[in-house]
Amino acid sequence: MKYAIMFTSTPELDAAVSPEHSDEVYRRIYEWFGTHSVAMTESGAELQPVSTATTVRRDGDQPVVTDGPFSEAKEVVGGFQVIDVADLDAAIALVKTWPMLELPGVAVEIRPIVVY
């Protein structure tokens, strides 16, 4: 079954983690992707900072383009990956090994992908 896993954090993460600790965690992240690459079925990527985001919304019957994500949520999506595993339990087991979960304010959302 395919799932999208979205890596999120809060804006406070950068202030809470030293550059040295961040470098070590990122080293382990690259290892994690290498170890679990068999489950990765489609290209995912780390995203640019929210300051580079553009949002398209409807204003009445017209689409309007604005800068910024303007999300109501506090979390920031930092990247995503599509995985193909047996079931939700397997997805949860895989995500529990994500190195950044040791950092404050980090979460991984697991969402099934609709198959037509």
C-alpha positions as CSV (number, residue, x, y, z in Angstrom):
1,M,0.0,0.0,0.0
2,K,1.3,3.5,-0.8
3,Y,1.5,6.2,1.7
4,A,2.7,9.8,1.6
5,I,4.9,10.6,4.6
6,M,5.2,14.4,5.2
7,F,8.0,15.6,7.5
8,T,6.9,18.6,9.6
9,S,8.4,20.8,12.2
10,T,7.6,24.0,14.0
11,P,9.5,27.3,13.4
12,E,11.1,27.0,16.8
13,L,13.1,24.0,15.7
14,D,16.0,26.0,14.3
15,A,16.4,27.9,17.5
16,A,16.2,24.8,19.7
17,V,19.0,22.8,18.0
18,S,22.7,23.6,17.8
19,P,24.2,23.5,14.3
20,E,26.4,20.6,15.4
21,H,23.4,18.5,16.5
22,S,21.6,19.4,13.3
23,D,24.5,18.3,11.2
24,E,24.6,15.0,13.0
25,V,20.9,14.4,12.6
26,Y,21.1,15.2,8.9
27,R,23.9,12.8,8.5
28,R,21.7,10.1,10.0
29,I,18.8,11.2,7.8
30,Y,20.9,10.5,4.6
31,E,21.8,7.0,6.1
32,W,18.1,6.5,6.8
33,F,17.1,7.1,3.2
34,G,19.8,4.8,2.0
35,T,18.7,2.0,4.4
36,H,15.0,2.4,3.6
37,S,15.2,3.2,-0.1
38,V,13.5,-0.1,-1.1
39,A,10.3,1.3,0.4
40,M,10.6,4.6,-1.5
41,T,8.5,4.3,-4.6
42,E,8.3,7.8,-6.0
43,S,10.6,10.8,-5.8
44,G,10.1,13.0,-2.7
45,A,12.2,15.9,-1.7
46,E,13.1,18.4,1.0
47,L,11.2,21.6,0.4
48,Q,12.6,25.2,0.3
49,P,11.8,27.5,3.2
50,V,8.2,28.7,3.6
51,S,9.4,32.2,2.7
52,T,9.7,30.9,-0.9
53,A,6.1,29.6,-1.0
54,T,3.4,30.9,-3.4
55,T,-0.3,30.2,-2.7
56,V,-3.1,30.1,-5.2
57,R,-6.6,30.6,-3.7
58,R,-10.0,31.4,-5.0
59,D,-11.4,34.9,-4.2
60,G,-15.0,34.7,-5.3
61,D,-14.8,33.2,-8.8
62,Q,-11.2,34.2,-9.6
63,P,-7.9,32.5,-8.6
64,V,-5.6,34.9,-6.7
65,V,-1.8,34.3,-6.4
66,T,-0.1,35.5,-3.2
67,D,3.3,35.0,-1.5
68,G,3.5,32.7,1.4
69,P,1.8,29.6,2.6
70,F,-0.7,31.3,4.8
71,S,-1.4,28.1,6.5
72,E,-3.5,28.1,9.7
73,A,-1.4,25.3,11.1
74,K,1.8,26.0,13.1
75,E,3.6,23.1,11.5
76,V,5.8,23.6,8.4
77,V,6.0,20.8,5.9
78,G,9.7,20.3,5.3
79,G,9.6,17.5,2.8
80,F,7.7,14.4,1.7
81,Q,8.3,10.9,0.4
82,V,6.0,8.2,-1.1
83,I,6.5,4.8,0.4
84,D,5.1,1.4,-0.6
85,V,4.8,-0.9,2.4
86,A,2.4,-3.8,3.4
87,D,0.1,-1.8,5.6
88,L,-0.3,1.1,8.1
89,D,1.6,-0.9,10.8
90,A,4.6,-1.2,8.5
91,A,4.4,2.5,7.6
92,I,4.3,3.4,11.3
93,A,7.3,1.1,12.1
94,L,9.3,2.7,9.3
95,V,8.4,6.3,10.4
96,K,9.3,5.6,14.0
97,T,12.9,5.2,12.9
98,W,13.1,8.7,11.3
99,P,16.1,10.4,12.9
100,M,14.6,13.8,13.2
101,L,11.8,12.6,15.6
102,E,14.3,13.1,18.4
103,L,14.2,16.8,17.9
104,P,11.6,19.1,19.4
105,G,8.6,20.0,17.4
106,V,9.1,17.4,14.6
107,A,6.4,15.1,13.4
108,V,5.8,12.9,10.4
109,E,2.3,12.6,9.0
110,I,1.4,9.3,7.3
111,R,-1.4,9.6,4.8
112,P,-2.7,6.8,2.5
113,I,-2.6,7.6,-1.2
114,V,-5.9,7.2,-3.1
115,V,-5.6,4.6,-5.8
116,Y,-8.1,4.7,-8.7
